[in-house]
Amino acid sequence: MSRFRPLPLSFYRRPAEIVARDLLGRFLVRELEGERLVLRLVEVEAYLGAPDRASHAWDGRRTPRNESLYLPGGHAYVYFIYGMHYCLNAVTGEVDVGSAVLLRAGAPVAGEERMAENRGWTKKVRPGDLAGGPGKICRALGIGRELDGVLLDRPPLYITKGEPPGEEQIMASPRIGVDYAGEAAGWPLRFSVAGEPHVSRPRPG
């Protein structure tokens, strides 16, 4: 089916804020032990690299932890935060730019039962509980640092054409948890699908 066709690497080799808007509605696919787990992306955040104080690449900072962030667009950047969560980003732009899009929330499309098991859930899952946050996405899909640096146009982790929303459904608001970033904290680089119950809290608007 065309909606499960992986996006080409050229899709990512554009500015982060453009890629971010265009990622909404796309399918994030994780192939795990013979099963296909699929989320429809409903919330993302763009990070612009060296000029962006909220970015891991701010001022050109480069460490072993963020080296994948400097790969050409279309690679995964997976990092560990707060000593408890993994977060998945799609690297954007050309090599050494250091920009990326954080995948913040997804709505289940396929493999919901396995995702719930990965989260350790046995009860009925409410909208937003399963993958309504960047750490929740990684737990639901079984994503860790072993996938840092993989290409996003092939198994075991890839993003497909999916079902993009109309432009009128896209909301832009400031990013979450970047109060330390000065002026950049107010930049409207968090994009979400209006009215989507799987968007993380606090919800925009």
Rosetta blueprint (number, residue, H / E / L):
1 M L
2 S H
3 R H
4 F H
5 R L
6 P E
7 L L
8 P L
9 L H
10 S H
11 F H
12 Y H
13 R L
14 R L
15 P L
16 A H
17 E H
18 I H
19 V H
20 A H
21 R H
22 D H
23 L H
24 L L
25 G L
26 R L
27 F E
28 L E
29 V E
30 R E
31 E E
32 L E
33 E L
34 G L
35 E E
36 R E
37 L E
38 V E
39 L E
40 R E
41 L E
42 V E
43 E E
44 V E
45 E E
46 A E
47 Y E
48 L L
49 G L
50 A L
51 P L
52 D L
53 R L
54 A L
55 S L
56 H L
57 A L
58 W H
59 D H
60 G H
61 R L
62 R L
63 T L
64 P L
65 R L
66 N L
67 E H
68 S H
69 L H
70 Y H
71 L L
72 P L
73 G L
74 G L
75 H E
76 A E
77 Y E
78 V E
79 Y E
80 F E
81 I E
82 Y L
83 G L
84 M L
85 H E
86 Y E
87 C E
88 L E
89 N E
90 A E
91 V E
92 T E
93 G L
94 E L
95 V L
96 D L
97 V L
98 G L
99 S E
100 A E
101 V E
102 L E
103 L E
104 R E
105 A E
106 G E
107 A E
108 P E
109 V E
110 A E
111 G L
112 E H
113 E H
114 R H
115 M H
116 A H
117 E H
118 N H
119 R L
120 G L
121 W L
122 T L
123 K L
124 K L
125 V L
126 R L
127 P L
128 G L
129 D L
130 L L
131 A L
132 G L
133 G L
134 P H
135 G H
136 K H
137 I H
138 C H
139 R H
140 A H
141 L H
142 G L
143 I L
144 G L
145 R H
146 E H
147 L H
148 D L
149 G L
150 V L
151 L E
152 L L
153 D E
154 R E
155 P L
156 P L
157 L E
158 Y E
159 I E
160 T E
161 K L
162 G L
163 E L
164 P L
165 P L
166 G L
167 E H
168 E H
169 Q H
170 I E
171 M E
172 A E
173 S E
174 P L
175 R L
176 I L
177 G L
178 V L
179 D H
180 Y H
181 A H
182 G H
183 E H
184 A H
185 A H
186 G H
187 W L
188 P L
189 L L
190 R E
191 F E
192 S E
193 V E
194 A L
195 G L
196 E L
197 P L
198 H L
199 V L
200 S L
201 R L
202 P L
203 R L
204 P L
205 G L
